[in-house]
Amino acid sequence: MTEFEISAPSRKRSVLTGIAVLVALAILLSLGTWQVERLHWKEKLLSNIAERRVTPPASLADIEALAAKGEDIDYRHITVSGEYVNSKERHFFATWHGRTGFYVYTPLQLADGRYLFVNRGFVPYENKEPEMRMQGQLTGQQTMIGLARAKLLGKPSWAVPDNDVPKNIFYWKDLDVMASSVGLDRAEVVPFFVDADDTPNPKGLPIGGVTDVDLPNNHLQYAFTWYGLAATLVIIVVVARFRKRGAAQ
């Protein structure tokens, strides 16, 4: 058996190993870079949220004008007036301060006849039905202040359950289905939500001010993890090469 016949399979294995290492390294570096990009995005988002929460409330017309220009309206301070249509409220399954229950989304009928779905806040599981919190079912003209929340374009994740429309239990905020399930046409509905502030409601329910603004920001940690794995892989390969050379001598 010739030296060529002996070394050819070894060279082939070395080439395949090298390709596998390069692919793995590229993946790890890409994941680390992606997390850095996500870090910058999250930092900007948190900065925008902090700034928007303390600005004076804008009118509905102002927020709609921003949306029409394609600008981000999420978490913008807004004030709006209308009458709650309590008979058409929708319930979004949620936990708040360790308690299980629902966020109550109620259409607010505006002066122009359109409807704006308002997240009035949290009610415990046992208070899901309106008759269990009648004092909180506000009637007549109301003015509320809150934060605009963008409409979701689809289910956030495959892990999120499908909405149980017949039981009026929503696991993700599908504005179109919320509207159609209570007989409202999409054209009649403002294409975003508003989360009410923490202004006290009669008898305490719903509890407003439930918007989650303390968003987790672990992207720097994740970036270090992926870059660290990439560095570890390089070290392992270098050490293995030196050992192989030492064994061959």
N, C-alpha and C positions, 0 to 999 in steps of 0.2 A: 504494500500500500504506500503510495507516494505521499510526500509532505503536503502537496496541494490537496489531495483527497482528505487528509486529516484536518487541515486548517480551513477548508471551504465552509463546512457546516458551522464552525466556530465563528467565522467572519459573518455568516448569515445571521446567527443568533445575536451577535454584537450589533449589527445594523438594525435588526428588529427591536432589540432592547433600546437602542438609541432613539429610534422613532417613537416608541412608546413613552420614553422619558420626556421627549420634546412635546409630545401631545399633552401629557399630563401637566407639564410645566406651563404650557400655553393656557390650559383650562384654569389652573390655579391662579395664574396672573390675571386672566380675564375676569375671574370671579372677584379677585381683590380690587381691580380697577372699577368694576361695576359697583362694588360697595362704596368706593370713594365717591363715585358719581352720585349714588343714592345719599351719601352723607351730605354732599353739597345741596342736593335737592331738599332733604329733610331740614337742614339748617335754614334754608331760605323759607320753607313752608312755616316753620316755627316762628321765624322772625315776622312773617306776614301776619300770622294769627295773632301774635302779641300786639302788633301795630294796629290791626283792624279792630280788635276788641276794645281799644280805648278811644277810637275815633268817634265823633258824634254820629248818631244813627242817621243813615241816609234814607230817603224816601224809596218806596217801591219803584217809582218811575226811574229814579237814578240807578238803582240796581239793575233794572231791566235794560236800561240803556247800556250799561257796562257789558251785560251778557250779550246784547245784540252786536256789540263790537268784538265779541270773542274774548273778552277779558275774564279772568278768574274771579268769580263772585263768592267763592267759599269762605265762610267765616266773616263776611262783611257785616258790620253793624247796621241794622235796619229797623225802621218803625213803620207800622202799617195799621190801618183801621178797617173794621168790617164787623160782620155778625157771624158767630160760630154756628155751623150747622151740626149740632150735636148728634143728630140722628144718623149721621154719615161718618162717624169717627172710625178710624182703623187702628189696629193694635199691633205694635212691633215688639216681639219678644226681646226682653232685655234684663240685665242685672244692674243694679245700682246700689252702691255701698253694701255689697254683699247680699242684697235681697233680690229674689226673683220676681219678675213681674212684666210690665209692659210700658212702652212709651205710647202715649195717646196722640195719634195724628188726626186732627180735626180740620175739615175744610172751613176756611174763613171766607165768607162771601163778601166780595168787594163792592164798592159803589157802582162799578161798571158791569156788574153781573158775573164776573169771573170768580174763580175759587183759588185760594192759596192754602195748601196743606201746611198746617202748623203743628209742630211737635210741642204739645203743651206741657209735656213732662212725664214723670214716672208715676205709676200706680202699682201697688203690690198685687201679686197674683190673685188674691181673694177679692180685690177691688176692680177686677177687669170690667165687669158689667157696669154700665152707667148708673143703674139704680142703686148701686152700692156707694155712690159718691155724688148724689144729686146736687148737693150744695156747690159742687165745683163745676156744674154744667152752666156756664155763663150764658146769659141771653141778652139780647139787645146790642146796641153799638158798643164795640170794644176797641181799645187802642193797645197794641202790644209792641214790645221791643224785644229783639232777639238777634240771632245770627243767621244769615242766609247760608243754605247748604245746597250744594250742587246736586242735580239729579244723577243717579247712577245709570250708566249705559248698559249694565248687565249684572248678573250675579257676581259678587266679588270673588268667589272661589267655589270650586266643585264640592268642597267640604261643607258649604253652607246648605242647609236643607231647603227644599222647595217650599214656597209659601203655601200655607193651608188656607186658601181663600174662603171656602165654605165656613170654617170655624173662626174666621177673622183673626188669624195668627200669621203675621208676616215675619220671616226670618231675614229678609233683606228688603231694602226700601225701594220697591218697584212702584214708582209714582204712577205710571200708566195703569197698572193693575189696581192700585189703590183707588184711582179715580173711576175706572170702569166698573169696579165691583160695587160701587154705590151709585151707579147710573150717571156719572159725569162724563161728558165728552172731553177728549184730550184737548180740543181747541178751547174749551172753557177753563182750563186749568193752567195756572202760572207754572212754567217748566222748572221750578226748583222748590225746595222746602224752606221753612224758617223754623229754627229751634228757639222756643220762647226763653226769656231770661228767668232769673230766680225770683221775680215778683211773686209774693205769696198768693196762693189761690185760696178761695173759701174752703175751710175745713182742712186745708193743707194738701188737697189732691185735685189735679195732678201736681207733682212737685217739679217746678220748672228749674231751668239752669242745669240741665243734664248733659250739655254738649261736652264731649271729651276733647279737651284742648291740651292735655298733657300727653302728647303722643310720644311713644318710645323712640329713642334714637340710639341704637346700638350698632350703627353701620361702621363706625371707626373700629370697634372691637372685632366685627366680622372681617373687615379689611385686613387687620393685623393677623387674624387667624389664617386667611387664605394666603397672604404673602408669607407668613411664617411657615406654612406647609410647603410653599414653593421653595423657600430657602432650605428647609430640612431635606427636601428631595435632592437639591443640588449637592448638599453636603454628603448625603448618603452615596450619591453617584461618584463624587470625587474620592471619597474614602474607599469605595469598592474598587475604583480604578487603580489607586495606589497599592492596595493589597494584592490585586491581580498582578501588577507589575513586579511587586516584591516576591510573590510566589514563583513567578516565571524566571527570576534571576538565580 
